[in-house]
């Protein structure tokens, strides 16, 4: 029987950075709440930050794609657009680091 090991330091740091990006995005949507589809964005952001998504980064990536699609179909504050892309860049970095760690 294989035992799960704790992620290495670089993965923990990257995950912490990713969590911070999600929190910044969520805070910005809440602060600017009321624009068209803000409730949909907040719903999916909460889903992406849920335990199930944190434990399955591919699920998080799928949810982030939904968020990106919603953001392109409506007018949203520029700050939120920037933060969505910030989350995307951080998630790509985490996925890359996890992948590299598995290949060591």
Backbone as CSV, one residue per row, in Angstrom:
resi,resn,N_x,N_y,N_z,CA_x,CA_y,CA_z,C_x,C_y,C_z
1,UNK,0.844,-1.175,0.000,0.000,0.000,0.000,0.891,1.240,0.000
2,UNK,0.631,2.155,-0.911,1.410,3.385,-1.012,0.854,4.433,-0.061
3,UNK,1.753,5.218,0.493,1.345,6.301,1.386,1.512,7.634,0.688
4,UNK,0.526,8.501,0.886,0.606,9.850,0.347,1.683,10.609,1.112
5,UNK,2.484,11.371,0.398,3.492,12.191,1.044,3.098,13.654,0.935
6,UNK,3.638,14.428,1.846,3.354,15.862,1.832,4.069,16.480,0.640
7,UNK,3.422,17.449,-0.029,4.067,18.088,-1.178,5.382,18.742,-0.769
8,UNK,6.288,18.836,-1.722,7.575,19.463,-1.456,7.399,20.967,-1.274
9,UNK,8.468,21.613,-0.845,8.414,23.044,-0.541,7.975,23.916,-1.690
10,UNK,8.484,23.638,-2.902,8.107,24.491,-4.031,6.627,24.371,-4.355
11,UNK,6.056,23.169,-4.182,4.628,23.006,-4.459,3.814,23.744,-3.403
12,UNK,4.199,23.652,-2.144,3.466,24.351,-1.076,3.504,25.858,-1.301
13,UNK,4.662,26.395,-1.684,4.778,27.836,-1.935,3.894,28.240,-3.107
14,UNK,3.935,27.488,-4.180,3.120,27.800,-5.351,1.634,27.700,-5.033
15,UNK,1.246,26.692,-4.281,-0.161,26.557,-3.899,-0.604,27.716,-3.022
16,UNK,0.269,28.165,-2.144,-0.049,29.311,-1.295,-0.232,30.569,-2.144
17,UNK,0.647,30.754,-3.122,0.518,31.898,-4.041,-0.792,31.814,-4.824
18,UNK,-1.124,30.611,-5.281,-2.369,30.409,-6.030,-3.577,30.728,-5.156
19,UNK,-3.545,30.282,-3.914,-4.640,30.579,-2.990,-4.795,32.086,-2.823
20,UNK,-3.678,32.788,-2.692,-3.735,34.243,-2.568,-4.346,34.905,-3.788
21,UNK,-4.025,34.394,-4.969,-4.609,34.943,-6.211,-6.119,34.753,-6.231
22,UNK,-6.573,33.544,-5.847,-8.014,33.286,-5.796,-8.686,34.229,-4.795
23,UNK,-8.076,34.439,-3.633,-8.658,35.324,-2.616,-8.741,36.757,-3.121
24,UNK,-7.701,37.216,-3.825,-7.728,38.566,-4.401,-8.852,38.697,-5.428
25,UNK,-9.010,37.688,-6.271,-10.079,37.711,-7.275,-11.444,37.736,-6.607
26,UNK,-11.648,36.876,-5.633,-12.933,36.817,-4.940,-13.244,38.152,-4.268
27,UNK,-12.249,38.725,-3.580,-12.444,40.016,-2.907,-12.832,41.106,-3.898
28,UNK,-12.198,41.108,-5.064,-12.492,42.127,-6.068,-13.913,41.982,-6.615
29,UNK,-14.343,40.739,-6.852,-15.714,40.525,-7.330,-16.714,40.983,-6.269
30,UNK,-16.451,40.669,-5.014,-17.348,41.081,-3.929,-17.380,42.607,-3.822
31,UNK,-16.228,43.256,-3.906,-16.167,44.724,-3.818,-16.904,45.394,-4.968
32,UNK,-16.875,44.791,-6.135,-17.505,45.380,-7.327,-18.851,44.733,-7.650
33,UNK,-19.381,43.957,-6.724,-20.591,43.177,-6.971,-21.722,44.062,-7.498
34,UNK,-22.479,43.507,-8.424,-23.608,44.229,-8.997,-23.504,44.352,-10.503
35,UNK,-22.320,44.115,-11.058,-22.206,44.148,-12.512,-22.847,42.877,-13.068
36,UNK,-23.182,42.904,-14.341,-23.849,41.768,-14.981,-23.016,40.504,-14.809
37,UNK,-23.643,39.428,-14.371,-23.030,38.118,-14.161,-22.069,38.051,-12.974
38,UNK,-22.086,39.054,-12.104,-21.206,39.001,-10.933,-21.561,37.825,-10.029
39,UNK,-22.852,37.497,-9.947,-23.252,36.363,-9.098,-22.768,35.040,-9.690
40,UNK,-22.765,34.932,-11.015,-22.250,33.718,-11.652,-20.746,33.574,-11.427
41,UNK,-20.025,34.674,-11.578,-18.591,34.627,-11.339,-18.283,34.230,-9.901
42,UNK,-18.998,34.835,-8.956,-18.753,34.530,-7.551,-19.055,33.064,-7.247
43,UNK,-20.124,32.538,-7.815,-20.463,31.132,-7.616,-19.320,30.227,-8.074
44,UNK,-18.814,30.478,-9.279,-17.754,29.631,-9.829,-16.413,29.852,-9.124
45,UNK,-16.156,31.055,-8.676,-14.940,31.305,-7.893,-14.996,30.506,-6.601
46,UNK,-16.140,30.534,-5.931,-16.292,29.746,-4.705,-16.116,28.258,-4.988
47,UNK,-16.639,27.804,-6.114,-16.478,26.399,-6.497,-14.999,26.070,-6.705
48,UNK,-14.281,26.954,-7.387,-12.862,26.716,-7.656,-12.019,26.730,-6.382
49,UNK,-12.477,27.448,-5.367,-11.746,27.529,-4.106,-12.173,26.435,-3.127
50,UNK,-13.125,25.603,-3.525,-13.628,24.558,-2.636,-12.588,23.462,-2.432
51,UNK,-12.781,22.700,-1.392,-11.866,21.618,-1.065,-11.728,20.630,-2.225
52,UNK,-12.826,20.326,-2.892,-12.781,19.369,-3.996,-11.862,19.854,-5.117
53,UNK,-11.893,21.149,-5.393,-11.051,21.693,-6.461,-9.596,21.809,-6.028
54,UNK,-9.387,22.131,-4.778,-8.021,22.243,-4.293,-7.335,20.880,-4.329
55,UNK,-8.100,19.834,-4.056,-7.550,18.479,-4.085,-7.463,17.911,-5.506
56,UNK,-8.084,18.584,-6.473,-8.070,18.124,-7.858,-7.858,19.353,-8.747
57,UNK,-6.602,19.650,-9.024,-6.282,20.873,-9.753,-6.837,20.888,-11.173
58,UNK,-7.100,19.724,-11.758,-7.725,19.698,-13.085,-9.170,20.199,-13.010
59,UNK,-9.861,19.884,-11.904,-11.213,20.412,-11.687,-11.152,21.929,-11.540
60,UNK,-10.134,22.409,-10.801,-9.953,23.851,-10.642,-9.718,24.507,-12.000
61,UNK,-8.899,23.877,-12.820,-8.609,24.416,-14.149,-9.885,24.488,-14.989
62,UNK,-10.704,23.457,-14.935,-11.968,23.453,-15.686,-12.891,24.573,-15.218
63,UNK,-12.957,24.765,-13.917,-13.804,25.829,-13.372,-13.266,27.196,-13.770
64,UNK,-11.945,27.343,-13.763,-11.344,28.610,-14.179,-11.628,28.900,-15.646
65,UNK,-11.685,27.883,-16.470,-12.049,28.088,-17.882,-13.475,28.616,-18.006
66,UNK,-14.378,28.113,-17.164,-15.752,28.631,-17.152,-15.741,30.108,-16.748
67,UNK,-14.962,30.434,-15.720,-14.862,31.825,-15.248,-14.325,32.720,-16.360
68,UNK,-13.302,32.259,-17.044,-12.737,33.046,-18.152,-13.763,33.240,-19.260
69,UNK,-14.534,32.212,-19.573,-15.562,32.329,-20.608,-16.637,33.330,-20.210
70,UNK,-17.092,33.272,-18.970,-18.096,34.238,-18.501,-17.538,35.651,-18.619
71,UNK,-16.278,35.819,-18.223,-15.693,37.168,-18.226,-15.562,37.748,-19.626
72,UNK,-15.457,36.898,-20.641,-15.347,37.409,-22.008,-16.710,37.740,-22.612
73,UNK,-17.778,37.263,-21.982,-19.126,37.468,-22.521,-19.865,38.631,-21.874
74,UNK,-19.212,39.315,-20.958,-19.865,40.426,-20.272,-18.843,41.517,-19.987
75,UNK,-19.333,42.682,-19.639,-18.440,43.788,-19.285,-18.174,43.698,-17.787
76,UNK,-16.900,43.511,-17.457,-16.519,43.427,-16.051,-15.411,44.438,-15.784
77,UNK,-15.247,44.831,-14.527,-14.164,45.766,-14.210,-12.803,45.223,-14.657
78,UNK,-11.963,46.123,-15.124,-10.646,45.750,-15.637,-9.810,45.019,-14.583
79,UNK,-9.938,45.416,-13.334,-9.200,44.773,-12.251,-9.535,43.282,-12.163
80,UNK,-10.795,42.943,-12.361,-11.218,41.541,-12.290,-10.641,40.761,-13.460
81,UNK,-10.639,41.361,-14.639,-10.023,40.712,-15.802,-8.552,40.422,-15.527
82,UNK,-7.857,41.399,-14.967,-6.444,41.220,-14.635,-6.269,40.087,-13.621
83,UNK,-7.112,40.061,-12.590,-6.979,39.051,-11.542,-7.318,37.650,-12.041
84,UNK,-8.250,37.539,-12.974,-8.557,36.232,-13.578,-7.314,35.707,-14.308
85,UNK,-6.654,36.567,-15.041,-5.442,36.152,-15.752,-4.310,35.842,-14.775
86,UNK,-4.262,36.553,-13.660,-3.260,36.277,-12.631,-3.470,34.879,-12.042
87,UNK,-4.726,34.539,-11.772,-5.040,33.193,-11.284,-4.617,32.164,-12.327
88,UNK,-4.940,32.419,-13.595,-4.599,31.488,-14.675,-3.085,31.253,-14.721
89,UNK,-2.318,32.325,-14.709,-0.862,32.191,-14.771,-0.329,31.398,-13.575
90,UNK,-0.857,31.650,-12.391,-0.416,30.931,-11.203,-0.819,29.462,-11.252
91,UNK,-2.015,29.180,-11.741,-2.451,27.792,-11.848,-1.576,27.030,-12.843
92,UNK,-1.257,27.636,-13.961,-0.379,27.005,-14.947,0.986,26.714,-14.317
93,UNK,1.488,27.645,-13.530,2.777,27.448,-12.857,2.706,26.281,-11.874
94,UNK,1.635,26.223,-11.085,1.474,25.126,-10.125,1.392,23.791,-10.853
95,UNK,0.582,23.722,-11.893,0.457,22.474,-12.640,1.800,22.046,-13.232
96,UNK,2.570,22.997,-13.708,3.885,22.700,-14.261,4.821,22.174,-13.175
97,UNK,4.821,22.808,-12.022,5.699,22.379,-10.936,5.306,21.006,-10.405
98,UNK,4.010,20.762,-10.318,3.558,19.443,-9.876,3.995,18.393,-10.887
99,UNK,3.825,18.693,-12.157,4.233,17.765,-13.214,5.731,17.486,-13.150
100,UNK,6.534,18.537,-13.018,7.985,18.380,-12.934,8.371,17.562,-11.705
101,UNK,7.690,17.763,-10.599,7.977,17.028,-9.380,7.701,15.548,-9.524
102,UNK,6.689,15.200,-10.311,6.353,13.795,-10.525,7.356,13.107,-11.422
103,UNK,8.064,13.900,-12.211,9.018,13.305,-13.141,10.437,13.240,-12.591
104,UNK,10.656,13.658,-11.357,12.008,13.633,-10.787,12.405,12.234,-10.418
